[in-house]
Structure formats: structure tokens, C-alpha cells
Amino acid sequence: MRNTPFYAARLVLAAMLCSLVLLVAPGCQRDSGSRLESTAAETPDQEVGDFSLTESVEGTKKWTLWADWAAIFNEKSKVHAKIVRIDFFREDGTRFSELKADSGVLSQDTNDMEALGSVVVVTEDGIRLETESLRWLNVAQQIVSEDFVKITKGRDVLTGVGLVSDPSLNEFEIKSHVQAFVIDEEGKLIPQD
């Protein structure tokens, strides 16, 4: 039987260490719900909930970006955002299109943006663009994508790979694998020659 003071002290010390490990371990676990998984070198300078940003030129609003969450990286001049919505405006201040995406990246130097994941652009005159990623080139005022795109207006549908367009989607070019469809009364796509 071990009733020595040394043995009892070891048991108490072991119990204290186990308790300490159990208390500290949850704080050391990686947060699986973290919105940004990065190394220490990629830690944002600021994280913001309910983020919004508007670009105006000479008092005229060009676009407004909203996001559920954003991380701001000052050195890279980038903003990474989650659950994104962007409204684009005409010269007279009226909205002409809305973009929604799972996430996005804004370059603060150029105001170029990249939208990623379930990207949908809908214009006020009923044109709908769907893709997995696209970029807004601010100086050129163009929407571009290298991915599969689907553009719907009324019952007419165009699909293909790659896109260059104005922000209103009135003038666009689909780069390759272009197919035209009409939506029938049952909602099926009927290929057109």
C-alpha cells in the first residue's frame, strides 16, 4: 500500500494537471465556425459585422457593397467579405442591378471586386446572370468571368463559358461553348439551333 506523502502529492499534482488541461483545452481548439482560417501572417487588421461600403465619383453613387462579415487587410489593401450583396447605380442615382454571392474580395486600391460562390446578378429590366465566380473591373466598368455562365431574360436562356459584359448585362459576350435555349411552358430548357 502506498500511503507515503510523496505518492499522495503526486496524485494531487496529476489531478490538478488533468483539471488544468481540461479547462485550457477548449480554448486551444480551432474554432470550426471561424469565418477566416489564416496563419498569423494573414491575420486581418480588423473584422467587422454588418459591413457596408459605397463608391461615389464626384458625388454620384456608383455602387454599394453590403456583407454580413468582412476582414480588412491594410497591408494588402484587401477586404474579404462573406454573404455579399452589391447594388450598382446609374448616373441619375437609380439602381440598375444587384449582385449576390457567398463571398467576395475587394481591392481597396482599384475597387476591383471578385465574387465567389453561387453568384447571381439581376438587373432592373429582368436579366439574370448565374455563375460560380465573376470579377468587377472598376476602371473598365466591366463584369468578367472565366466560369460557366447562364443568362436568362424572360424565356430566353444563353449558356457558355467565360463572359465579358457591361454592368447592365445589355451588351455581353460569352467566350465559348455557347448554347441557346427557350424555356417551355413546363419550365424545361429546349435547345435552339
C-alpha positions, 0 to 999 in steps of 0.5 A: 500500500502506498500511503507515503506523502510523496505518492499522495502529492503526486496524485494531487499534482496529476489531478490538478494537471488533468483539471488544468488541461481540461479547462485550457483545452477548449480554448486551444481548439480551432474554432470550426465556425471561424469565418477566416482560417489564416496563419498569423501572417494573414491575420486581418487588421480588423473584422467587422459585422454588418459591413457596408461600403459605397463608391461615389465619383464626384458625388454620384453613387456608383455602387454599394457593397453590403456583407454580413462579415468582412476582414480588412487587410491594410497591408494588402489593401484587401477586404474579404467579405462573406454573404455579399450583396452589391447594388450598382447605380446609374448616373441619375442615382437609380439602381440598375442591378444587384449582385449576390454571392457567398463571398467576395474580395475587394481591392481597396486600391482599384475597387476591383471586386471578385465574387465567389460562390453561387453568384447571381446578378439581376438587373432592373429590366429582368436579366439574370446572370448565374455563375460560380465566380465573376470579377468587377473591373472598376476602371473598365466598368466591366463584369468578367468571368472565366466560369460557366455562365447562364443568362436568362431574360424572360424565356430566353436562356444563353449558356457558355463559358467565360463572359465579358459584359457591361454592368447592365448585362445589355451588351455581353459576350460569352467566350465559348461553348455557347448554347441557346435555349427557350424555356417551355411552358413546363419550365424545361430548357429546349435547345435552339439551333 
